[in-house]
Amino acid sequence: MLTLHCPYCGVNADETELDAGGEAHIKRHGPGSDDNQFHDYLFTRENPKGVHLERWRHAAGCGKWFHAARCTATLEVFGTYPAQVYEPPQDIKDAISAKRPGWSWREFE
Amino acid sequence: MSTRLAKQGRLIDRSKQITFKFNGTTMRGFEGDTLASALMANDQMMMGRSFKYHRPRGVVASGAEEPNALVGLGEGARFEPNQRATTTELFEGLTSISQNHWPNLEFDVGAVNTALARFLPAGFYYKMFIHPQPFWKHVYEPIIRHSAGLGKAPDKETKDADTYEHFYAFADVLVVGGGVAGLQAAKAAAQSGAKVLLVEQTSHWGGRAPVDGGTIDGLAPDAWVEQTLTELKATDNVTIRTRTMGSGVYDHGYALAYERLTDHTPGAPGPRHRLWRIRAKQIVTATGAIERPLSFAGNDVPGVMLASAMRDYVVNWGVTPGQRVIVATNNDDAYRTAISLKKAGVDVLRVIDARTSGGGALADEARSLGIRVDPGKAIAKVKGGKRVKKVAICNQDGIGGAREEVACDAIAMSGGWSPVVHLWSHCGGKLIWDDALAHFRPDPARPPLGADGNGFVVPAGAANGPVSLGDVLADAQTAGEAAANAAGFTPKTADAPKGVSELELPLEPVWLMPANADMPLRMKAWLDFQNDVKVSDVQLAAREGYESVEHTKRYTTLGMATDQGKLSNINGLATLANALGEDIPQVGTTTFRPPYTPISMGSIGGEARGEVFQPIRKTPVHEWNDANGADWEPVGHWRRPYAYVRPGEGVHDAVNREVKNARENLGLLDASTLGKIIVKGPDAGKFLDMMYTNMMSNLKPGKCRYGLMCSENGFLIDDGVVARMDDDTWLCHTTTGGAERIHGHMEEWMQTEWWDWNVYVANVTEQYAQIAVVGPNARKVLEKLGGMDVSDAAIPFMGWADGKIGDFDCRMFRISFSGELSCEIAVPASQGLAFWEALIEAGKEFGVMPYGTEALHILRAEKGFIMIGDETDGTIIPQDLGLNWAISKKKEDFLGKRAQQRSHMTDRNRWKLVGLETVDGSVLPDGAYAAGEGVNANGQRNVIGRVTSTYYSANLDRGIAMGLVLHGPDRMGEVIEFPGTDGKIYKAKIVDPVFYDKEGKKQNV
């Protein structure tokens, strides 16, 4: 059972307090997008063994959504950060690089 | 015979006699006995029968690893099957019954399976019972159901008489195991100042050391344990618990421990079991090691026992399993058993040592006591049914010929020791094979990893591989210091206590006895006692292509059920590896999963049972409803009245009465459960335009609008009336079940997509009671109570206003889910009951009746209004339901808009909503499918529609229904057929879904 640090309220939250929200940094495609773009937006997801960027909600806590950078194989957490960003902040990228040199995830590295 | 010895027994108090029952026979034991030791003291060696062949089985082990001695414990509301006699502490009045036999333990019909053993090989389920197929249902299944299963389930009519609880604990270092390694590791960790929790599964401390002997810092192990315990108890930062089993290790340092508080004193006050939910920075697993059986023919006959268990029974409880004992071994440790027995006055006939070189110092000691040692020998076969009678001895290096028979009544066997690596492995710790000791032990380079990417489990003592007392204590000291250090404390480096024990020579791996045993012997050489798996079964699986150990496990059942292969695992792997011609490490182990030993379902549930299992949400009118005939229906976590049933009336009579009364006089509905969400801010209108398919930003303050919400997939997820409060405030009503979900949905989009928009949402569902006043007399009752102007001019249909009704501050919405003149009136929750009672009182002269959810459903169905969850199921888009009018064409974007343009969503063959009217006026079965022409690819009849809502309408005196039908709106008047599960065919005409007041005049007066 994971513990993740909520970047809003500062609690190290137990997994029972959290809702998992799937992959982070998905760009929304609405009207005007072509079928392939829209299909990928709705359904295509990463399934890495290793570095993953995920959405979590501190549902039974402060209610805020945040992102976690995590290793799906070892469950190591590289860091958590607010959800109001378009890409992982530099300090998170650095934290991942320190542990997983040469990592990449979608367009980020 | 097995019997109590005159002396010995460090754990029993001979001055305190205890009376207990086994299979109805009264027996006696002493305080401190386990059920197993007490049964042996009463010469009850045979304690059950095996799972598959129903062979007589006796106790093999002395602790949690016991596979055979499973009993049904207690009676009535306290009956529990599959309890290990070896871990059941004896108490006055204990009642126990043996398992897996019929009609009784001594004479069992199922034992005929033994004679059929050659027809019940590995995978027999898959081979035997396939053909002929009709046999499965009428012959095989009843037989298997009758004979399968361990023990008997408790009577379904009884409720567990005990209580259970959860306990949340936090520790810097959790130490699992209270043997000398665990005690020393806890001490070493605690000296750093770390908060230490030490748990031990049995009721006593010290583990094996006091039985196995040696000295620690010059003291006897017992004395050292006592001294160390005293120190730990005096240390403020240490918590210790006995009868508490470290059950599982989970992600990021989460661990479960299972404390058995009153199993040994049933009925005592307080909870029976306590589940500790622990967060630890570091976990030390000082879980010891388990001895392996030897695989020889007849190794399951009662009287054959692990060597270590046999000396436990002698030293701890003063009982011996036999009078003339033979010890079979491949290592030096088993000589300790020979020596202990001899010193206790039991005749040890000889030690059969598979090693041609024989043993070391311990063997010399045995010889000096006059015990005969036979090196290079093996047990070919044990003779005897319910007890060991004779043993045939042969050379280890052979097929089992040239046997010498020796009469004896008990056999101690030892195939070496396997570290208990379960807790290390639960969360991903990896193992390495140790060739010298022939076992898997934790690989220090690959521990389970915590959130920071560092290992969080540290094995200690025998659980980590070391065997001798000195090595165990040194390892424990290192482990305790390492755990404290990793938890962020500075350990005080100290020398480990000095453990001294006899020097032991290396063991020699023996996976089969004799090494090349012929087929008849292999068919009687058990690997897994609990699941009746033999050497021949694993070899057969290998021949049939089961190369993966995980597949072999499933095929043969090796290592399943309550003991999860604690004894059989390594022997099984080795047998598989030999059969495949591979090395053991290449074959690997099966996966270790929690719990370590079975834990009670009660402890998992904890306090969450009965009324607190899932607390019920209650509206302010709940108690009134309850007192006035409410037939309760669960809706989400709420309870809503399905109908208000009057004395002498059936539920359906009540529904029909309520439905008619709401149309003819005056109905009241407790609508408090409807979701109420405030959306506020300068960008609230823009935000709601994204949330709803229709336009909400242009709604005028004081007005209401019905809205639809879709997911980004385009599917309809909720509906409800939205009211605009002021320039930047809207109030969104949701369905009863949707309030929390839709609030979360809004928060998600607000926080994660449009986070720069200036808008907030708040769920105020429980702040208000809301009551629908419905029917032709609705306005009359409100006018009678007085207060605000409730005329159509003041509050027209789809308008709302704040004001007073009588003395109540309220907000009135002119909205209607029934098609009648209707006001939904919200008052503060604290005023809800008083307002409801005022309406009931004032409404008497107008024929007031409360109505429930079924009347609500029928009234809306008469009007063709959809219901989320009836007309929708997560695959329905608003266009399917003819709700195109509620989908804005002006808006560039809203959630679901793009999805609704996808080809499948615009397919004209999507089933569409229509009304359905049975030809004979009967009620269509709910969920029935309409049959079409032809068959599909699977040969099933094609379907062209289904019923989504169906009711008897008292107002129309006929069945009415809605359904989704292929090209439905184009087929008005056509009659289609719905085959019912009752065999009847229901014919229904496709009609407009609005059955009542098509012009909508009644709601707009």
Interface residues (C-beta under 8 A of the other chain):
Chain A: M1 L2 T3 D14 E15 G21 R28 H29 G30 P31 G32 S33 D35 F38 L42 R55 R57 A59 G63 K64 W65 C71 T74 L75 E76 V77 A83 Q84 K99
Chain B: Y250 D251 H252 G253 Y254 R279 G428 L449 G450 A451 D452 G453 E712 N713 G744 E747 E748 Q751 T752 E753 W755 D756 E892 D893 K897 R898 A899 Q901 R902 S903
